């Protein structure tokens, strides 16, 4: 796995969040892991994961 992909994946962790926010964040983490495992190691995969991270952050903020 390319280092840039590994770097983005760490931001999908959700264990530190309250349960209410974990429920929102968990599906994004699952999808991010699937993308990282199945997509090629290239810049577009990193871009896809960063955009997914933006969506996850927005979803978590929406619940706050």
C-alpha positions in Angstrom: 0.0 0.0 0.0 1.3 3.4 -0.9 2.3 5.6 2.1 -0.1 8.4 1.1 -3.0 5.9 1.2 -1.9 4.6 4.6 -1.6 8.2 5.8 -5.2 9.1 4.9 -6.6 5.8 6.3 -5.5 6.7 9.8 -8.0 9.6 9.9 -10.9 7.2 9.5 -10.4 5.7 13.0 -13.5 6.2 15.2 -12.9 4.3 18.4 -12.1 7.6 20.2 -15.5 9.1 19.3 -18.6 8.9 21.5 -21.0 6.1 20.4 -23.4 8.4 18.6 -20.6 9.7 16.4 -19.1 6.2 16.0 -22.3 5.1 14.4 -21.9 7.8 11.7 -18.2 7.4 11.2 -18.0 3.6 11.1 -19.5 3.1 7.5 -17.0 5.6 6.1 -14.1 3.7 7.7 -15.4 0.4 6.2 -15.7 2.0 2.8 -12.2 3.6 3.0 -10.7 0.2 3.9 -12.5 -1.4 0.9 -11.2 1.4 -1.5 -7.7 1.1 -0.2 -7.7 -2.7 -0.6 -9.3 -2.9 -4.0 -8.2 0.3 -5.9 -4.7 0.6 -7.4 -2.0 2.4 -5.5 -2.1 5.7 -7.4 -2.9 9.3 -6.9 -6.5 8.9 -7.8 -7.0 6.5 -4.9 -5.5 8.9 -2.5 -7.8 11.7 -3.9 -10.8 9.4 -3.5 -9.9 8.7 0.1 -9.4 12.4 0.9 -12.8 13.2 -0.6 -14.4 10.4 1.4 -12.7 11.8 4.5 -14.2 15.2 3.8 -17.6 13.6 3.5 -17.1 11.7 6.8 -16.0 14.9 8.6 -19.1 16.7 7.3 -21.4 13.8 8.4 -19.9 13.8 11.9 -20.2 17.6 12.2 -23.8 17.3 11.1 -24.6 15.2 14.1 -22.9 17.5 16.6 
